[in-house]
Structure formats: C-alpha cells, structure tokens
Amino acid sequence: MPWGAQAVFGVVWTVCGVAIGLGPPLSETGRGASSPAVGWALVAFGVYQIVAAFRRSADPPTGDGRPPRHASGRAPDRRTAIGMPLAAVGCGLAGAGGIWWGLASGRLTIMWFGVAMLSVVAAAYPALIDLVRSRRRRR
C-alpha cells in the first residue's frame, strides 16, 4: 500500500474510533458496553498507521533486488485466490449493512463500525486486483 493510502486509512480509522469511543455504548450491560473501549483501540491503530505511513515516506525502504524473506515468489494458492475475494465481498456487505443498520436504527456507533469495515475493503483493493490479474495470467 502506498504511504499516502496508508495515511488516509489511518485517518479514517482514527475518526471512526473517536466517534465510536465518544458515542454511547451499544448496551448498558453485556459485551455491547465495551464499544467505547473498542473505539479507543481503533484510534490507537489509526494513529499507528498514520505514523508508520509518514515514517515510510520520510525514509522509504530500499530495495536490494532480493525478494523479502517472507516472500516465496510463488503465485497464491487456490485457497487464497478464492478466499480473498470472498472475504472482500463479505467485509463489504458487512460494512454496507452496518452503515445501513446504524442509520436506520439511529445508532451512529454501528454506522461508524460499518465505515471502518468498508475502509478495510478499500485498503485491500489493490492486493485483490493484483491477485485477480495474476490468476488471469496463469490461465
């Protein structure tokens, strides 16, 4: 992910986290009462993403021509090629459903959870396109 896209991703998660953290809990008892704590965890992750993006822009990684140690150079297997698009569709539907449910019920906390979920799909979009292109070339 380019550093600018990573910074925007971090800003979206920070804004969502602040809105969730300052919003009312989803319920007064049970697990829904922890939604403000989850919101502040989203803020921490968003700030981390912003800092990591700007650190990468100030000191870009140098390529020595060798692939990273964790990269095998192989094309993704069939499970990844099927699972990643399905996960993207599922996350997209969950995010859109969360936004719709939050707006329809008047619970903005749920809407912000949906926005955060849709941002995950937007962040994974370049990797998803690369996966689809690599699978088409193999055929």
N, CA, C and O atoms as a MOPAC input file, in Angstrom:
PM7 MOZYME 1SCF
protein

 N      0.85600 1    -1.16000 1     0.00000 1
 C      0.00000 1     0.00000 1     0.00000 1
 C      0.90600 1     1.22800 1     0.00000 1
 O      1.83800 1     1.30100 1     0.80100 1
 N      0.65100 1     2.19200 1    -0.88300 1
 C      1.44400 1     3.42100 1    -0.86300 1
 C      1.26100 1     4.16600 1     0.46100 1
 O      0.24300 1     4.02000 1     1.13800 1
 N      2.25800 1     4.95800 1     0.80900 1
 C      2.21600 1     5.60600 1     2.11800 1
 C      1.04300 1     6.57200 1     2.23500 1
 O      0.49200 1     6.72000 1     3.32600 1
 N      0.64100 1     7.23600 1     1.15100 1
 C     -0.49600 1     8.15400 1     1.20800 1
 C     -1.80000 1     7.43000 1     1.49300 1
 O     -2.62700 1     7.90000 1     2.27500 1
 N     -1.97500 1     6.28500 1     0.85200 1
 C     -3.18000 1     5.48800 1     1.09200 1
 C     -3.19300 1     4.95900 1     2.52300 1
 O     -4.24400 1     4.89300 1     3.16000 1
 N     -2.01300 1     4.58300 1     3.02200 1
 C     -1.93500 1     4.10400 1     4.40100 1
 C     -2.27800 1     5.22000 1     5.37700 1
 O     -2.93800 1     4.97500 1     6.38600 1
 N     -1.84100 1     6.43900 1     5.09300 1
 C     -2.16400 1     7.56800 1     5.96700 1
 C     -3.66000 1     7.85800 1     5.95700 1
 O     -4.24600 1     8.13500 1     7.00300 1
 N     -4.28700 1     7.79600 1     4.76900 1
 C     -5.73300 1     8.01900 1     4.68600 1
 C     -6.47400 1     6.91700 1     5.44000 1
 O     -7.44500 1     7.19200 1     6.14500 1
 N     -6.02000 1     5.67400 1     5.29300 1
 C     -6.60700 1     4.55600 1     6.02800 1
 C     -6.52300 1     4.81600 1     7.54000 1
 O     -7.49100 1     4.58600 1     8.26600 1
 N     -5.37300 1     5.29200 1     8.00500 1
 C     -5.21300 1     5.59900 1     9.42100 1
 C     -6.11800 1     6.72500 1     9.87800 1
 O     -6.66000 1     6.67600 1    10.98200 1
 N     -6.28800 1     7.74200 1     9.04200 1
 C     -7.17800 1     8.85700 1     9.39700 1
 C     -8.62000 1     8.37300 1     9.50100 1
 O     -9.34200 1     8.76000 1    10.42100 1
 N     -9.04400 1     7.52600 1     8.55900 1
 C    -10.42100 1     7.00600 1     8.60100 1
 C    -10.63900 1     6.20700 1     9.88300 1
 O    -11.66300 1     6.36400 1    10.54700 1
 N     -9.67300 1     5.34800 1    10.23100 1
 C     -9.83400 1     4.55500 1    11.44600 1
 C     -9.76900 1     5.42800 1    12.69900 1
 O    -10.44700 1     5.13800 1    13.68400 1
 N     -8.97400 1     6.47800 1    12.67600 1
 C     -8.91300 1     7.36700 1    13.83100 1
 C    -10.23600 1     8.09800 1    14.00600 1
 O    -10.74300 1     8.19500 1    15.12400 1
 N    -10.80200 1     8.61300 1    12.92200 1
 C    -12.08300 1     9.31500 1    13.00000 1
 C    -13.18500 1     8.36000 1    13.46000 1
 O    -13.99400 1     8.70700 1    14.32000 1
 N    -13.21100 1     7.15500 1    12.88200 1
 C    -14.20700 1     6.15900 1    13.30000 1
 C    -14.04000 1     5.81300 1    14.77500 1
 O    -15.02500 1     5.70400 1    15.50400 1
 N    -12.80600 1     5.64200 1    15.21100 1
 C    -12.55700 1     5.29500 1    16.60600 1
 C    -12.98500 1     6.38200 1    17.57300 1
 O    -13.55000 1     6.09300 1    18.62700 1
 N    -12.71800 1     7.62900 1    17.22000 1
 C    -13.15400 1     8.73300 1    18.08800 1
 C    -14.67600 1     8.77500 1    18.16000 1
 O    -15.24200 1     8.95300 1    19.23800 1
 N    -15.34500 1     8.61100 1    17.00800 1
 C    -16.80900 1     8.62300 1    17.00600 1
 C    -17.38100 1     7.46300 1    17.81300 1
 O    -18.37500 1     7.63100 1    18.51800 1
 N    -16.76400 1     6.29200 1    17.71500 1
 C    -17.23600 1     5.14100 1    18.48900 1
 C    -16.90300 1     5.32500 1    19.96400 1
 O    -17.72600 1     5.02200 1    20.82700 1
 N    -15.70100 1     5.82000 1    20.25900 1
 C    -15.29000 1     5.99800 1    21.65300 1
 C    -16.11600 1     7.02700 1    22.39400 1
 O    -16.40500 1     6.85800 1    23.57800 1
 N    -16.50000 1     8.09100 1    21.70900 1
 C    -17.29400 1     9.14100 1    22.35600 1
 C    -18.79000 1     8.88800 1    22.26400 1
 O    -19.57700 1     9.53700 1    22.95300 1
 N    -19.18400 1     7.94600 1    21.41400 1
 C    -20.60400 1     7.62900 1    21.26100 1
 C    -21.11300 1     6.81300 1    22.43300 1
 O    -20.33300 1     6.31000 1    23.24200 1
 N    -22.42500 1     6.68700 1    22.51700 1
 C    -22.98800 1     5.88900 1    23.60400 1
 C    -22.69000 1     4.40300 1    23.39900 1
 O    -22.59800 1     3.94000 1    22.26200 1
 N    -22.54200 1     3.66300 1    24.48700 1
 C    -22.32900 1     2.21700 1    24.34900 1
 C    -23.53200 1     1.57300 1    23.65800 1
 O    -24.65000 1     2.08500 1    23.71000 1
 N    -23.27200 1     0.45100 1    23.02000 1
 C    -24.35600 1    -0.22400 1    22.31600 1
 C    -25.38400 1    -0.80800 1    23.27100 1
 O    -26.55300 1    -0.95000 1    22.91000 1
 N    -24.96600 1    -1.15000 1    24.48800 1
 C    -25.90900 1    -1.57500 1    25.51900 1
 C    -25.30300 1    -1.24000 1    26.87000 1
 O    -24.09500 1    -1.03900 1    26.99100 1
 N    -26.13200 1    -1.18400 1    27.85400 1
 C    -25.65800 1    -0.83500 1    29.19400 1
 C    -25.03800 1    -2.02900 1    29.91400 1
 O    -24.22500 1    -1.86200 1    30.82200 1
 N    -25.42200 1    -3.21200 1    29.50900 1
 C    -24.87100 1    -4.41900 1    30.12600 1
 C    -24.35300 1    -5.33500 1    29.04100 1
 O    -24.74300 1    -5.20900 1    27.88000 1
 N    -23.50200 1    -6.23000 1    29.39700 1
 C    -23.00700 1    -7.20200 1    28.43700 1
 C    -21.85000 1    -6.67300 1    27.61600 1
 O    -21.21600 1    -5.67700 1    27.96400 1
 N    -21.59100 1    -7.36400 1    26.51300 1
 C    -20.43700 1    -7.02000 1    25.68300 1
 C    -20.60400 1    -5.70300 1    24.94600 1
 O    -19.60300 1    -5.07200 1    24.60700 1
 N    -21.80200 1    -5.27300 1    24.69100 1
 C    -22.02600 1    -4.01700 1    23.97800 1
 C    -21.54800 1    -2.81200 1    24.75500 1
 O    -21.31700 1    -1.75400 1    24.17000 1
 N    -21.39300 1    -2.95000 1    26.07200 1
 C    -20.92600 1    -1.83000 1    26.88400 1
 C    -19.44600 1    -1.55900 1    26.65800 1
 O    -18.94000 1    -0.52500 1    27.09600 1
 N    -18.74700 1    -2.45200 1    25.99300 1
 C    -17.32200 1    -2.24800 1    25.74800 1
 C    -17.05200 1    -1.53300 1    24.42500 1
 O    -15.89000 1    -1.38100 1    24.04900 1
 N    -18.07400 1    -1.09400 1    23.71700 1
 C    -17.85400 1    -0.45000 1    22.42700 1
 C    -17.00200 1     0.81300 1    22.52400 1
 O    -16.22000 1     1.05000 1    21.60300 1
 N    -17.09200 1     1.65000 1    23.57400 1
 C    -16.16100 1     2.78100 1    23.64900 1
 C    -14.69900 1     2.34000 1    23.76200 1
 O    -13.81600 1     2.99000 1    23.20300 1
 N    -14.43800 1     1.25900 1    24.46700 1
 C    -13.05900 1     0.76400 1    24.56500 1
 C    -12.56200 1     0.28500 1    23.20100 1
 O    -11.40000 1     0.49600 1    22.85400 1
 N    -13.43200 1    -0.35200 1    22.43500 1
 C    -13.06000 1    -0.77800 1    21.08700 1
 C    -12.78900 1     0.44700 1    20.21600 1
 O    -11.88400 1     0.42900 1    19.38100 1
 N    -13.56000 1     1.49600 1    20.40400 1
 C    -13.33700 1     2.73100 1    19.65800 1
 C    -11.96600 1     3.32100 1    19.93200 1
 O    -11.29300 1     3.77300 1    19.00700 1
 N    -11.54500 1     3.32500 1    21.18300 1
 C    -10.22400 1     3.88100 1    21.50700 1
 C     -9.11100 1     2.97100 1    20.99600 1
 O     -8.01800 1     3.44700 1    20.69100 1
 N     -9.37400 1     1.67200 1    20.90000 1
 C     -8.39000 1     0.77100 1    20.27800 1
 C     -8.27200 1     1.08000 1    18.77900 1
 O     -7.17600 1     1.02200 1    18.22100 1
 N     -9.38800 1     1.40600 1    18.13100 1
 C     -9.34400 1     1.81500 1    16.72600 1
 C     -8.54500 1     3.10500 1    16.55400 1
 O     -7.80800 1     3.26000 1    15.58100 1
 N     -8.69500 1     4.02500 1    17.49900 1
 C     -7.91900 1     5.26900 1    17.45400 1
 C     -6.43500 1     4.96000 1    17.53900 1
 O     -5.64000 1     5.51200 1    16.77800 1
 N     -6.05800 1     4.08500 1    18.45400 1
 C     -4.63800 1     3.74000 1    18.60700 1
 C     -4.10300 1     3.10800 1    17.32900 1
 O     -2.99500 1     3.43300 1    16.90300 1
 N     -4.86100 1     2.22100 1    16.71400 1
 C     -4.41000 1     1.58900 1    15.47700 1
 C     -4.33400 1     2.60600 1    14.34100 1
 O     -3.40600 1     2.56800 1    13.53300 1
 N     -5.30200 1     3.51100 1    14.27500 1
 C     -5.28800 1     4.53600 1    13.23500 1
 C     -4.08800 1     5.45800 1    13.35900 1
 O     -3.46000 1     5.80000 1    12.35700 1
 N     -3.76500 1     5.86200 1    14.58100 1
 C     -2.58800 1     6.71600 1    14.79800 1
 C     -1.31900 1     5.95100 1    14.42900 1
 O     -0.40100 1     6.51700 1    13.83600 1
 N     -1.26800 1     4.67400 1    14.77600 1
 C     -0.11000 1     3.84900 1    14.39700 1
 C      0.04300 1     3.80900 1    12.87900 1
 O      1.15900 1     3.93100 1    12.37400 1
 N     -1.05000 1     3.63900 1    12.14600 1
 C     -0.99100 1     3.60100 1    10.68900 1
 C     -0.51700 1     4.93700 1    10.10600 1
 O      0.24700 1     4.95700 1     9.14200 1
 N     -0.96600 1     6.03800 1    10.68500 1
 C     -0.53700 1     7.35700 1    10.21100 1
 C      0.95600 1     7.54500 1    10.44000 1
 O      1.67300 1     7.98300 1     9.54100 1
 N      1.42800 1     7.21600 1    11.63400 1
 C      2.85600 1     7.36200 1    11.94300 1
 C      3.69600 1     6.45300 1    11.04900 1
 O      4.73300 1     6.87600 1    10.53800 1
 N      3.25900 1     5.21300 1    10.85600 1
 C      4.00200 1     4.28500 1    10.00500 1
 C      4.05300 1     4.78300 1     8.56000 1
 O      5.07100 1     4.62200 1     7.88600 1
 N      2.97000 1     5.38100 1     8.08300 1
 C      2.94400 1     5.89900 1     6.71400 1
 C      3.93100 1     7.04300 1     6.55300 1
 O      4.67900 1     7.08200 1     5.57600 1
 N      3.94200 1     7.96600 1     7.49200 1
 C      4.84700 1     9.10300 1     7.35700 1
 C      6.29600 1     8.70500 1     7.59300 1
 O      7.20500 1     9.32400 1     7.04000 1
 N      6.52200 1     7.69000 1     8.39800 1
 C      7.89200 1     7.18900 1     8.53900 1
 C      8.36100 1     6.56000 1     7.23900 1
 O      9.52100 1     6.71900 1     6.86200 1
 N      7.48200 1     5.85000 1     6.55000 1
 C      7.84400 1     5.25500 1     5.26700 1
 C      8.08600 1     6.32200 1     4.20700 1
 O      8.93800 1     6.14600 1     3.33600 1
 N      7.33900 1     7.43500 1     4.27200 1
 C      7.54500 1     8.48500 1     3.27600 1
 C      8.85200 1     9.23400 1     3.52700 1
 O      9.51300 1     9.66200 1     2.58000 1
 N      9.22700 1     9.39200 1     4.79000 1
 C     10.46300 1    10.09900 1     5.11200 1
 C     11.68900 1     9.23100 1     4.85600 1
 O     12.72600 1     9.73300 1     4.42200 1
 N     11.57700 1     7.95000 1     5.11900 1
 C     12.69500 1     7.02500 1     4.94000 1
 C     12.19100 1     5.80000 1     4.17800 1
 O     11.94900 1     4.75600 1     4.78200 1
 N     12.02800 1     5.91700 1     2.83700 1
 C     11.46500 1     4.79300 1     2.08200 1
 C     12.37000 1     3.57000 1     2.15300 1
 O     13.59300 1     3.69400 1     2.19900 1
 N     11.76100 1     2.39800 1     2.16000 1
 C     12.56600 1     1.17700 1     2.19600 1
 C     13.39900 1     1.04800 1     0.93000 1
 O     12.93300 1     1.34300 1    -0.17000 1
 N     14.61300 1     0.61100 1     1.09800 1
 C     15.49000 1     0.43700 1    -0.06000 1
 C     15.40300 1    -1.00300 1    -0.52500 1
 O     15.39000 1    -1.93900 1     0.27500 1
 N     15.34500 1    -1.15300 1    -1.81000 1
 C     15.29000 1    -2.49600 1    -2.38200 1
 C     16.67300 1    -2.91700 1    -2.84300 1
 O     17.32400 1    -2.20100 1    -3.60400 1
 N     17.11800 1    -4.06300 1    -2.38900 1
 C     18.43100 1    -4.55000 1    -2.80100 1
 C     18.32200 1    -5.57300 1    -3.92600 1
 O     19.29400 1    -6.25900 1    -4.24500 1
 N     17.15000 1    -5.67200 1    -4.51800 1
 C     16.97600 1    -6.60100 1    -5.62700 1
 C     16.51100 1    -7.97300 1    -5.20900 1
 O     16.04400 1    -8.74900 1    -6.04300 1
 N     16.62900 1    -8.28700 1    -3.94200 1
 C     16.18200 1    -9.60300 1    -3.46700 1
 C     14.76400 1    -9.49200 1    -2.94200 1
 O     14.38000 1    -8.44600 1    -2.41700 1
 N     13.97700 1   -10.55400 1    -3.07400 1
 C     12.62800 1   -10.50600 1    -2.50300 1
 C     12.70800 1   -10.54100 1    -0.97900 1
 O     13.70100 1   -11.00900 1    -0.42300 1
 N     11.67600 1   -10.05300 1    -0.30400 1
 C     11.66600 1   -10.12400 1     1.15300 1
 C     11.78700 1   -11.56600 1     1.63800 1
 O     11.44300 1   -12.50200 1     0.91600 1
 N     12.27200 1   -11.73700 1     2.84900 1
 C     12.47900 1   -13.09100 1     3.38300 1
 C     11.18900 1   -13.87400 1     3.49700 1
 O     11.19800 1   -15.10400 1     3.43400 1
 N     10.07300 1   -13.16800 1     3.66500 1
 C      8.81100 1   -13.87400 1     3.82400 1
 C      8.13600 1   -14.16100 1     2.48900 1
 O      7.11300 1   -14.84600 1     2.45800 1
 N      8.67900 1   -13.65500 1     1.38800 1
 C      8.05600 1   -13.86100 1     0.08300 1
 C      8.66700 1   -15.07800 1    -0.60900 1
 O      9.88500 1   -15.17500 1    -0.75300 1
 N      7.83200 1   -15.97500 1    -1.02000 1
 C      8.32100 1   -17.18100 1    -1.68700 1
 C      8.44700 1   -16.99400 1    -3.18600 1
 O      9.16200 1   -17.74400 1    -3.85000 1
 N      7.75500 1   -15.99500 1    -3.72600 1
 C      7.78300 1   -15.78500 1    -5.16600 1
 C      6.75800 1   -16.62700 1    -5.91000 1
 O      6.59300 1   -16.47300 1    -7.12000 1
 N      6.07800 1   -17.50200 1    -5.21100 1
 C      5.05800 1   -18.33100 1    -5.84000 1
 C      3.76400 1   -17.54400 1    -5.98000 1
 O      3.52200 1   -16.58300 1    -5.24900 1
 N      2.94700 1   -17.96100 1    -6.91800 1
 C      1.61400 1   -17.38500 1    -7.04600 1
 C      0.76300 1   -17.88000 1    -5.87600 1
 O      1.01200 1   -18.96100 1    -5.34200 1
 N     -0.22700 1   -17.10400 1    -5.48100 1
 C     -1.09200 1   -17.55500 1    -4.38400 1
 C     -1.78900 1   -18.86500 1    -4.72800 1
 O     -2.13700 1   -19.10800 1    -5.88300 1
 N     -1.98600 1   -19.69500 1    -3.72900 1
 C     -2.65400 1   -20.96500 1    -3.97600 1
 C     -4.14800 1   -20.74900 1    -4.21800 1
 O     -4.65000 1   -19.63100 1    -4.10100 1
 N     -4.83700 1   -21.81200 1    -4.54900 1
 C     -6.26100 1   -21.72600 1    -4.89100 1
 C     -7.09500 1   -21.24300 1    -3.70000 1
 O     -8.05600 1   -20.49400 1    -3.87600 1
 N     -6.73000 1   -21.66900 1    -2.50600 1
 C     -7.49400 1   -21.25600 1    -1.32900 1
 C     -7.43600 1   -19.74800 1    -1.14300 1
 O     -8.45400 1   -19.12400 1    -0.84500 1
 N     -6.26700 1   -19.15900 1    -1.31300 1
 C     -6.13400 1   -17.70600 1    -1.20200 1
 C     -6.84500 1   -17.01000 1    -2.34700 1
 O     -7.49800 1   -15.98500 1    -2.15200 1
 N     -6.71800 1   -17.56800 1    -3.53600 1
 C     -7.34700 1   -16.96100 1    -4.70600 1
 C     -8.86700 1   -16.96300 1    -4.61000 1
 O     -9.51800 1   -16.09900 1    -5.19800 1
 N     -9.43500 1   -17.89700 1    -3.89700 1
 C    -10.88300 1   -17.93600 1    -3.70500 1
 C    -11.28900 1   -17.20300 1    -2.43700 1
 O    -12.29100 1   -16.48800 1    -2.42000 1
 N    -10.51600 1   -17.38200 1    -1.38300 1
 C    -10.88600 1   -16.82100 1    -0.09000 1
 C    -10.77100 1   -15.30900 1    -0.00700 1
 O    -11.60600 1   -14.66500 1     0.62900 1
 N     -9.75600 1   -14.72800 1    -0.63400 1
 C     -9.57400 1   -13.28600 1    -0.52800 1
 C    -10.70900 1   -12.49900 1    -1.18700 1
 O    -11.21600 1   -11.56000 1    -0.57300 1
 N    -11.13500 1   -12.84300 1    -2.41900 1
 C    -12.29500 1   -12.13000 1    -2.97600 1
 C    -13.57100 1   -12.35500 1    -2.17100 1
 O    -14.37200 1   -11.43400 1    -2.01100 1
 N    -13.76500 1   -13.57200 1    -1.66200 1
 C    -14.95200 1   -13.81700 1    -0.84000 1
 C    -14.91700 1   -13.01800 1     0.45200 1
 O    -15.94400 1   -12.49900 1     0.89000 1
 N    -13.74000 1   -12.91300 1     1.06700 1
 C    -13.61100 1   -12.10200 1     2.28400 1
 C    -13.86100 1   -10.63300 1     1.98900 1
 O    -14.47800 1    -9.93500 1     2.79300 1
 N    -13.38500 1   -10.15700 1     0.84000 1
 C    -13.62000 1    -8.75800 1     0.47000 1
 C    -15.11400 1    -8.49000 1     0.26500 1
 O    -15.63500 1    -7.46300 1     0.70000 1
 N    -15.78400 1    -9.41400 1    -0.39500 1
 C    -17.22800 1    -9.25900 1    -0.59400 1
 C    -17.95200 1    -9.30400 1     0.74900 1
 O    -18.84300 1    -8.49300 1     1.00400 1
 N    -17.57300 1   -10.24600 1     1.60500 1
 C    -18.21100 1   -10.35000 1     2.92700 1
 C    -17.98800 1    -9.11200 1     3.77300 1
 O    -18.91800 1    -8.62200 1     4.41300 1
 N    -16.76900 1    -8.60000 1     3.78300 1
 C    -16.48500 1    -7.37600 1     4.54900 1
 C    -17.23000 1    -6.18500 1     3.96400 1
 O    -17.72300 1    -5.33300 1     4.70300 1
 N    -17.31400 1    -6.12200 1     2.63700 1
 C    -18.05200 1    -5.03400 1     2.00400 1
 C    -19.53300 1    -5.06800 1     2.35000 1
 O    -20.13700 1    -4.03700 1     2.64500 1
 N    -20.11000 1    -6.26400 1     2.31100 1
 C    -21.52300 1    -6.40400 1     2.68200 1
 C    -21.74900 1    -6.08900 1     4.15800 1
 O    -22.73800 1    -5.45000 1     4.51800 1
 N    -20.82400 1    -6.54400 1     5.01600 1
 C    -20.94900 1    -6.24900 1     6.44400 1
 C    -20.82000 1    -4.75100 1     6.70900 1
 O    -21.55300 1    -4.19500 1     7.52700 1
 N    -19.88700 1    -4.10000 1     6.01700 1
 C    -19.72200 1    -2.65800 1     6.20300 1
 C    -20.93700 1    -1.88200 1     5.71900 1
 O    -21.43000 1    -0.99300 1     6.41400 1
 N    -21.42300 1    -2.22000 1     4.51900 1
 C    -22.60700 1    -1.53000 1     3.99500 1
 C    -23.83100 1    -1.81900 1     4.86900 1
 O    -24.64100 1    -0.92700 1     5.12100 1
 N    -23.96300 1    -3.06600 1     5.32900 1
 C    -25.06300 1    -3.40600 1     6.22600 1
 C    -24.96900 1    -2.68000 1     7.55200 1
 O    -25.98500 1    -2.25500 1     8.10300 1
 N    -23.75300 1    -2.53200 1     8.07300 1
 C    -23.57300 1    -1.79400 1     9.32100 1
 C    -23.93300 1    -0.32600 1     9.17400 1
 O    -24.54800 1     0.26200 1    10.06300 1
 N    -23.54700 1     0.26300 1     8.05100 1
 C    -23.90300 1     1.66800 1     7.81400 1
 C    -25.41500 1     1.80700 1     7.70000 1
 O    -26.01200 1     2.70200 1     8.29800 1
 N    -26.03200 1     0.91400 1     6.92700 1
 C    -27.48200 1     0.99200 1     6.75900 1
 C    -28.20700 1     0.76300 1     8.08200 1
 O    -29.13600 1     1.49700 1     8.41700 1
 N    -27.78600 1    -0.25200 1     8.83300 1
 C    -28.42600 1    -0.57000 1    10.10100 1
 C    -28.25500 1     0.58200 1    11.08000 1
 O    -29.20100 1     0.95800 1    11.77300 1
 N    -27.05400 1     1.14200 1    11.13900 1
 C    -26.82000 1     2.25600 1    12.05500 1
 C    -27.65200 1     3.48100 1    11.73100 1
 O    -28.17400 1     4.13700 1    12.63200 1
 N    -27.77900 1     3.79400 1    10.44600 1
 C    -28.59500 1     4.94900 1    10.06300 1
 C    -30.07300 1     4.67800 1    10.26300 1
 O    -30.80800 1     5.56200 1    10.70200 1
 N    -30.52400 1     3.46400 1     9.94700 1
 C    -31.94500 1     3.13300 1    10.07700 1
 C    -32.38600 1     3.07700 1    11.53600 1
 O    -33.50900 1     3.46100 1    11.86100 1
 N    -31.50600 1     2.59900 1    12.41600 1
 C    -31.88900 1     2.47100 1    13.82300 1
 C    -31.53000 1     3.70300 1    14.64200 1
 O    -31.94200 1     3.81500 1    15.79600 1
 N    -30.77900 1     4.61700 1    14.07200 1
 C    -30.38400 1     5.80800 1    14.81200 1
 C    -29.17900 1     5.59000 1    15.71500 1
 O    -28.86400 1     6.44800 1    16.54000 1
 N    -28.50900 1     4.47000 1    15.57400 1
 C    -27.31700 1     4.17800 1    16.37600 1
 C    -26.08100 1     4.45700 1    15.52600 1
 O    -25.65300 1     3.62500 1    14.72600 1
 N    -25.52500 1     5.63800 1    15.71700 1
 C    -24.39000 1     6.03900 1    14.90300 1
 C    -23.13900 1     5.23900 1    15.20800 1
 O    -22.23800 1     5.16200 1    14.37200 1
 N    -23.06500 1     4.64100 1    16.38900 1
 C    -21.91100 1     3.80200 1    16.70800 1
 C    -21.82000 1     2.62800 1    15.73500 1
 O    -20.73000 1     2.28600 1    15.27600 1
 N    -22.94600 1     2.01700 1    15.42500 1
 C    -22.96100 1     0.90300 1    14.47800 1
 C    -22.57800 1     1.39400 1    13.08900 1
 O    -21.87900 1     0.69700 1    12.35300 1
 N    -23.03000 1     2.58800 1    12.72700 1
 C    -22.68000 1     3.13700 1    11.42600 1
 C    -21.16400 1     3.32300 1    11.30300 1
 O    -20.58800 1     3.02600 1    10.25700 1
 N    -20.52100 1     3.81100 1    12.36000 1
 C    -19.07600 1     4.02600 1    12.30200 1
 C    -18.31800 1     2.70200 1    12.25400 1
 O    -17.25800 1     2.62300 1    11.63300 1
 N    -18.84300 1     1.66500 1    12.89800 1
 C    -18.24500 1     0.34000 1    12.73700 1
 C    -18.32500 1    -0.09600 1    11.26400 1
 O    -17.38200 1    -0.69600 1    10.74800 1
 N    -19.42800 1     0.19600 1    10.59600 1
 C    -19.57300 1    -0.13400 1     9.19000 1
 C    -18.60100 1     0.63600 1     8.31000 1
 O    -18.05800 1     0.08700 1     7.35100 1
 N    -18.38000 1     1.90500 1     8.63100 1
 C    -17.41500 1     2.70000 1     7.86700 1
 C    -16.01300 1     2.11500 1     8.02200 1
 O    -15.26800 1     2.02300 1     7.04600 1
 N    -15.65400 1     1.72300 1     9.23400 1
 C    -14.33700 1     1.11800 1     9.45600 1
 C    -14.20400 1    -0.19200 1     8.67500 1
 O    -13.13600 1    -0.48100 1     8.13500 1
 N    -15.26500 1    -0.97800 1     8.61200 1
 C    -15.21900 1    -2.23000 1     7.86700 1
 C    -15.07500 1    -1.98000 1     6.36500 1
 O    -14.32800 1    -2.69300 1     5.69500 1
 N    -15.76600 1    -0.99600 1     5.83400 1
 C    -15.62100 1    -0.67400 1     4.41200 1
 C    -14.22400 1    -0.14200 1     4.09400 1
 O    -13.72500 1    -0.34700 1     2.98700 1
 N    -13.59700 1     0.52900 1     5.03900 1
 C    -12.23700 1     1.01900 1     4.77900 1
 C    -11.24600 1    -0.13600 1     4.66500 1
 O    -10.23800 1    -0.01700 1     3.96900 1
 N    -11.52100 1    -1.25000 1     5.33900 1
 C    -10.67200 1    -2.42900 1     5.20600 1
 C    -10.75000 1    -2.95700 1     3.76800 1
 O     -9.73700 1    -3.35500 1     3.19300 1
 N    -11.94500 1    -2.95900 1     3.19800 1
 C    -12.11200 1    -3.40900 1     1.82200 1
 C    -11.37600 1    -2.46500 1     0.87600 1
 O    -10.72800 1    -2.91600 1    -0.06900 1
 N    -11.46900 1    -1.17200 1     1.11900 1
 C    -10.77500 1    -0.19900 1     0.26800 1
 C     -9.26300 1    -0.35800 1     0.37800 1
 O     -8.55000 1    -0.19600 1    -0.61200 1
 N     -8.77100 1    -0.67200 1     1.56300 1
 C     -7.33200 1    -0.85700 1     1.73600 1
 C     -6.84800 1    -2.14500 1     1.07100 1
 O     -5.71400 1    -2.20600 1     0.59500 1
 N     -7.68800 1    -3.16100 1     1.03500 1
 C     -7.30100 1    -4.43900 1     0.42500 1
 C     -7.53100 1    -4.46300 1    -1.07900 1
 O     -7.13200 1    -5.42200 1    -1.73900 1
 N     -8.15200 1    -3.45300 1    -1.63200 1
 C     -8.49800 1    -3.42300 1    -3.04500 1
 C     -7.28800 1    -3.59800 1    -3.96600 1
 O     -7.36900 1    -4.39900 1    -4.89700 1
 N     -6.16400 1    -2.88800 1    -3.75700 1
 C     -5.02100 1    -3.09700 1    -4.66300 1
 C     -4.49100 1    -4.53200 1    -4.63800 1
 O     -4.15600 1    -5.08200 1    -5.68800 1
 N     -4.41100 1    -5.13700 1    -3.46700 1
 C     -3.93900 1    -6.52000 1    -3.38200 1
 C     -4.92400 1    -7.46700 1    -4.05100 1
 O     -4.51800 1    -8.45600 1    -4.66100 1
 N     -6.19100 1    -7.17900 1    -3.94600 1
 C     -7.21600 1    -8.00000 1    -4.58300 1
 C     -7.10600 1    -7.91600 1    -6.10600 1
 O     -7.22600 1    -8.93200 1    -6.79000 1
 N     -6.88100 1    -6.73300 1    -6.63400 1
 C     -6.72800 1    -6.56000 1    -8.08000 1
 C     -5.48500 1    -7.29800 1    -8.56400 1
 O     -5.53000 1    -7.95700 1    -9.60300 1
 N     -4.37300 1    -7.20000 1    -7.82800 1
 C     -3.15700 1    -7.92500 1    -8.20500 1
 C     -3.39200 1    -9.43300 1    -8.20900 1
 O     -2.89800 1   -10.13500 1    -9.09200 1
 N     -4.13700 1    -9.92900 1    -7.23700 1
 C     -4.43200 1   -11.35700 1    -7.16300 1
 C     -5.24200 1   -11.80500 1    -8.37400 1
 O     -4.94600 1   -12.83600 1    -8.97800 1
 N     -6.26400 1   -11.03100 1    -8.72600 1
 C     -7.10400 1   -11.39900 1    -9.86800 1
 C     -6.28400 1   -11.34400 1   -11.15400 1
 O     -6.42300 1   -12.22500 1   -12.00300 1
 N     -5.44800 1   -10.34600 1   -11.31500 1
 C     -4.61400 1   -10.24800 1   -12.52100 1
 C     -3.63500 1   -11.41200 1   -12.61200 1
 O     -3.43000 1   -11.96500 1   -13.69300 1
 N     -3.03000 1   -11.78800 1   -11.49300 1
 C     -2.07200 1   -12.89300 1   -11.53800 1
 C     -2.76700 1   -14.21000 1   -11.85300 1
 O     -2.18900 1   -15.06000 1   -12.53000 1
 N     -3.98700 1   -14.39700 1   -11.37900 1
 C     -4.72600 1   -15.63000 1   -11.68600 1
 C     -5.14300 1   -15.66300 1   -13.14900 1
 O     -5.17300 1   -16.73500 1   -13.75400 1
 N     -5.46300 1   -14.51700 1   -13.72800 1
 C     -5.85100 1   -14.49100 1   -15.14000 1
 C     -4.65900 1   -14.78300 1   -16.04200 1
 O     -4.81100 1   -15.44400 1   -17.07000 1
 N     -3.47700 1   -14.29900 1   -15.67100 1
 C     -2.29400 1   -14.53600 1   -16.47600 1
 C     -1.90600 1   -16.00100 1   -16.49300 1
 O     -1.33900 1   -16.47800 1   -17.47600 1
 N     -2.19800 1   -16.71600 1   -15.43100 1
 C     -1.82200 1   -18.12800 1   -15.33400 1
 C     -2.65100 1   -18.99100 1   -16.25900 1
 O     -2.21600 1   -20.08000 1   -16.63600 1
 N     -3.83000 1   -18.53700 1   -16.63400 1
 C     -4.72500 1   -19.36500 1   -17.46100 1
 C     -4.36900 1   -19.28200 1   -18.89300 1
 O     -5.01700 1   -19.91400 1   -19.72800 1

